[in-house]
Amino acid sequence: MSAAVLAHSRGLPWSLPVNARAYDEPGHHVALSVEGQQIVAARRREPGAFEALVRRHQGSLYNFCLRMLGQSEDAADVAQETFVQLYSHLGRLDEREPLAPWLFRVARNRCIDVIRRRRTVPLGVLDDSGDGMPTLEPADDAPLPDELAERADLQRLLSRAIGTLPPAYAEVVSLRYAGERSFAEIAQILDCEEGAARVRFHRAKALLRRELRALAGSLD
């Protein structure tokens, strides 16, 4: 698959058949979601099916990578590599399961690889609590306004603030705000309990609020 397939997927239509199809083992008729049908169709190399999957996820996946990496070229590379991996793994996917957790898990791992290549020091010292989180206890538990993630004039400031967070916190904030993932999906992507994902997010949000205040103050 060439990069052109990904780059020009927006112009390639893909439509469902007139009668909704169901794909499952013989004797079991389970109607698939639109996405599930697209996965099956892409497996069969039906025209436009894979491009439809790319269109469905490319925006949120790229935004997540951009928040994690802070550079548009790196984010675009990771997003494209993720879709290339999707193409090569179509035969191994379960079309009955949502695709987003798998995609974001792949993208997250690739982002971490890029971050590691940039750094000459470890990503962070882990504590001994068993949850793999850095030893950081934010004092400010005030909520971060969700509207901040939607205001174009504050996007650059938000990106800078996320870039100062430890990777374990940066990824959960990026998944929530840029990737627009639910906590259930975040738990799947990070391979943890949903409650743990929520706790990590709220810790990250407190740190992010602190960094935003510091950055905003430096611009005054």
Secondary structure as GFF3:
##gff-version 3
##sequence-region A 1 220
A	DSSP	alpha_helix	3	7	.	.	.	ID=ss1
A	DSSP	three_ten_helix	9	11	.	.	.	ID=ss2
A	DSSP	alpha_helix	34	43	.	.	.	ID=ss3
A	DSSP	alpha_helix	49	69	.	.	.	ID=ss4
A	DSSP	alpha_helix	72	88	.	.	.	ID=ss5
A	DSSP	three_ten_helix	90	92	.	.	.	ID=ss6
A	DSSP	alpha_helix	100	118	.	.	.	ID=ss7
A	DSSP	three_ten_helix	146	150	.	.	.	ID=ss8
A	DSSP	three_ten_helix	152	154	.	.	.	ID=ss9
A	DSSP	alpha_helix	155	163	.	.	.	ID=ss10
A	DSSP	alpha_helix	167	173	.	.	.	ID=ss11
A	DSSP	pi_helix	174	178	.	.	.	ID=ss12
A	DSSP	alpha_helix	183	190	.	.	.	ID=ss13
A	DSSP	alpha_helix	194	219	.	.	.	ID=ss14
###
